[in-house]
Amino acid sequence: MVQRVARDICLDGSQRAAVTSEVAGRSGQAVDHQPPADGPAVVDSTDLPHLHTFTRGLGLDCDAVNAALTHPFHNGGTEGVNTKTKLIKRQMYGRAGFALLRHRILLG
């Protein structure tokens, strides 16, 4: 309840923010597997170029979006390893060399 009141106060003076909030709420419904029937029509009727670009990108990559929302598979583990490796690499910049970097990655 408090969050809705705070959101309404923030959106009170900005029509763009209100429309963006409405579209974001409809996108949340799509993630809950209840896609809104008039979602693209709402975005097309607004004067918000960033939302037009976003929905055009979703439309071009519709198969990937549907797969991401419906399949239980993801590459989170791989992305986590990549992030950790990059973090170690950045910490090791200018230090002893590749042998120590390799050792820290294998032990990490």
C-alpha positions in Angstrom: 0.0 0.0 0.0 2.8 2.5 0.9 4.6 1.6 -2.2 1.6 2.4 -4.4 1.1 5.7 -2.7 4.8 6.6 -3.1 4.7 5.5 -6.8 1.6 7.7 -7.4 3.3 10.7 -5.8 6.3 10.2 -8.0 4.3 9.7 -11.2 1.9 12.6 -10.4 3.7 15.2 -12.5 5.1 13.2 -15.3 2.9 11.7 -18.0 5.9 9.9 -19.5 6.7 8.2 -16.2 3.1 7.2 -15.7 2.9 5.6 -19.2 6.3 3.9 -18.7 5.1 2.5 -15.3 1.9 1.2 -16.9 3.9 -0.6 -19.7 6.3 -2.0 -17.1 3.4 -3.4 -15.1 2.0 -5.0 -18.3 5.4 -6.5 -19.0 5.4 -8.0 -15.5 2.1 -9.7 -16.3 3.8 -11.3 -19.4 6.5 -12.7 -17.1 3.8 -14.3 -15.0 2.6 -16.1 -18.2 -0.4 -13.8 -18.6 0.5 -11.7 -21.7 -1.7 -8.7 -22.1 -3.5 -8.6 -25.4 -3.2 -4.9 -25.9 0.5 -4.4 -24.8 2.0 -3.3 -28.1 -1.0 -1.1 -28.9 -0.5 0.8 -25.7 3.1 1.4 -26.5 2.4 2.4 -30.1 -0.1 5.0 -28.9 2.5 6.8 -26.7 5.1 9.4 -27.6 8.0 7.5 -25.9 10.7 6.6 -28.4 12.6 4.5 -25.9 9.6 2.2 -25.4 9.1 2.0 -29.2 12.7 0.8 -29.6 12.3 -1.7 -26.7 9.1 -3.2 -28.1 10.4 -3.3 -31.6 13.5 -5.3 -30.3 11.2 -7.7 -28.4 9.2 -8.2 -31.6 12.3 -8.9 -33.7 13.5 -11.5 -31.1 10.1 -12.9 -30.2 11.2 -16.6 -30.3 14.0 -15.9 -27.8 11.7 -14.0 -25.5 9.1 -16.7 -25.6 11.8 -19.4 -24.9 13.2 -17.4 -22.0 9.7 -17.1 -20.4 8.6 -20.7 -20.9 11.7 -22.9 -20.7 13.3 -23.9 -17.4 16.8 -23.8 -18.8 19.2 -20.9 -18.4 22.9 -20.1 -18.6 23.2 -18.5 -15.1 26.0 -20.9 -14.0 28.1 -20.1 -17.1 27.5 -16.3 -16.6 28.5 -16.6 -13.0 31.8 -18.3 -13.8 32.5 -15.7 -16.5 31.8 -12.8 -14.0 34.0 -14.4 -11.4 36.8 -14.9 -13.8 36.7 -11.3 -15.0 36.7 -10.1 -11.4 39.8 -12.1 -10.6 41.4 -10.9 -13.9 40.8 -7.3 -13.0 42.1 -7.8 -9.4 45.3 -9.4 -10.8 46.0 -6.6 -13.4 49.7 -5.7 -13.2 50.7 -8.5 -10.8 52.9 -11.6 -11.2 51.6 -12.9 -14.6 49.5 -15.6 -16.2 50.7 -18.5 -14.0 49.4 -16.8 -10.8 46.2 -15.7 -12.6 45.6 -19.3 -13.7 46.3 -20.6 -10.2 43.8 -18.1 -8.6 41.1 -18.9 -11.1 41.5 -22.7 -10.5 41.5 -22.3 -6.7 38.6 -19.8 -6.8 
